[in-house]
Amino acid sequence: HTSPSHLTVFDGLLYFESTQQKIYRTDGTVAGTTEFLTGTTVTDMQVFKDELYFIRKASSSQGYELWKTDGTNITLVKDIYTGWQNSAFCHGSTYNTCSTEFQVFGDYMLFVANDGSTGPELWITDGTTAGTHLLKDINPSSASTSARPMDFFMMGDVVYFRANDGTN
């Protein structure tokens, strides 16, 4: 498969995205490599609470949103930016302009999303629609992509990242 990216081990299989905008999974053999999902998928994938999370655009009437799978069922976690607009951090309208970071800590996962009013900001999920929400509008005066939170890392039980709050 052409230029595999976003390689992630989940449930004993390696999942990866191809340049054909498909997610494949493999057990390491040719016979055990199968297409898992067709359609534009982007960004890193993240295992969280025994499910695999990723950003996907499922149709032309929907933007890039947060999705998850248990390996069988594929579910939209939340339509953060309703309509065709992209809640995933995208510079343009094509899949290769999108990116986000995921950071799991305890029973939660942080990520960057845009709800259409705040710009790219810090979001949190517990894996449910109701438990997915804006955690903090770090730079309320800017919808700029340069102000977005990035470079997440954990030290102990604290998550650190960098962002532009308009002053610092």
N, C-alpha and C positions, 0 to 999 in steps of 0.2 A: 504494500500500500504506500502511496506516495507521501513522503515527508510526514511521518507520524509525529504528532505533537501532543502536549498535555497528557503525558503518560501517567496513569494513576492506577494503582492496584486496589481492587475492590472485590471482596467476596471470593478471593482466590484466583481472580482473573485480572489481566492487564487490560485496561480500557484506554483508548487513544483516539484522537481526532485525526482525520486525514484531510488532504487538500481538496478532496471531493465533498467536503462539508458533511461528513458522516462520522459517527462514533462507531468504532469497532471494538470487539473484545476478543481476547485470545488466552488460551491456556499454554501458549508457547509453541504450539504445533501448527502446521499449515491447515490440517483438517479441523483444528480447534479454533480457528480464527474466523469470526463471523461478524457481519454487519449488525450492529445493535440499534442504531438510530439514524434515520435519514433526515436531512433538513439542516439548516444553518445552525451550527453550534459553535460556541466560542469560549474563550478564556480557559483558565485552569479548571480542573475538576477537583472536588474536595470530598473526602469521605467524612461524614458526620452522622452520628447516631445510626449506624448501620445502613446508611443510604449514601448514594453518590449524588452530589450537587454540581450543577453546571449552569451556564447561561445559554439560552436557546431562543431562537425566533421560530415559532411553530407555524406561523402563517403571515401572509402579507398584511393582514389587518391588525397584527400584534407586533410590538417591538421586542427587543431582546429582554428576556425576563429570567428570573431565578426558577429553575426546575430541579426535580430530584427523581431518583429511581431507586427501587429496592432490588433491581436486577431483572424485574419482570414488568412492573407497572411504572409508567412515566407520568409524573404529576407536576402541574404548575404550583409552585409554592405560593406566589402572590404576584398579581399584576400590579406592579408598583407604579408604573407610568401608563395609565390606561390609554388604550388606542394603539396606533402604529408606532408611536414614539418609543425610543429605547430607554429603559430604566437602567440597563447595564451601561457602564461607562464607555460610550462610543463617541468617536470623533466624527463619524460620518454615518452613512446609511448601509455600508457593507460590513460583513461579518469580520473581516480582517482589521477593522479599525477599532474593535472593542477589546476591552480588558477589564478585569477586576481582580481583586485579591480576596482570598478567604483566610480567616484566622479562627480556628476552633479554640475555644477555651471553656472547659467544663461542659455545661449543658447548653452552650450558646455558640453561635458562629457570627463573626463580624464580616461585613463585606461593604463595598462601595456601590451605591445606587443613586439614581436621580428620579425623583417623583414628579418632576416638571415644575416645581416651585422653589426648590432649594438648590438645585444644581447637584453635582456629585458630592454626596455626603456619607457619613458613617451610619450604617444600618446594622441591625442585629436580628437574628432569628433563632427560635428554638425548634425550627423545623415545621411549624404550623403556620397557616395563613394568619390567624389571630396573633401569633407570637412573632410576626415579622413586621418591624417598624423602624422608623428613623430613630436612631439612638441620640444623635447630637448634630445640630446644624452648626458646624464649627466656624464657618464663615458666612453669616447671614447676609452680608452685603454683596456676595459674589456668587454667580452661577458659573464661574470660570472653571474649566477643567484643570487649570494649574493649581487650584486651591484644594483639590481632592485629597483625602487621606490616602497614604500609600506606605509601602515598606513595613508592613506589620511584622512584629516578632514578639515572642513571649520570653519573659524572664521571671521565673517563679510563677506566681499566679497573676501577673500583671501583663497586659498587652500594651506595647509601645508602637507608635507609628509617627510618621511626620505628616504635617498638613500646614496650610497657610490659613491662619485665622483672621487675616486682614491687617494684622499688626506684626506678627511674628511668623 
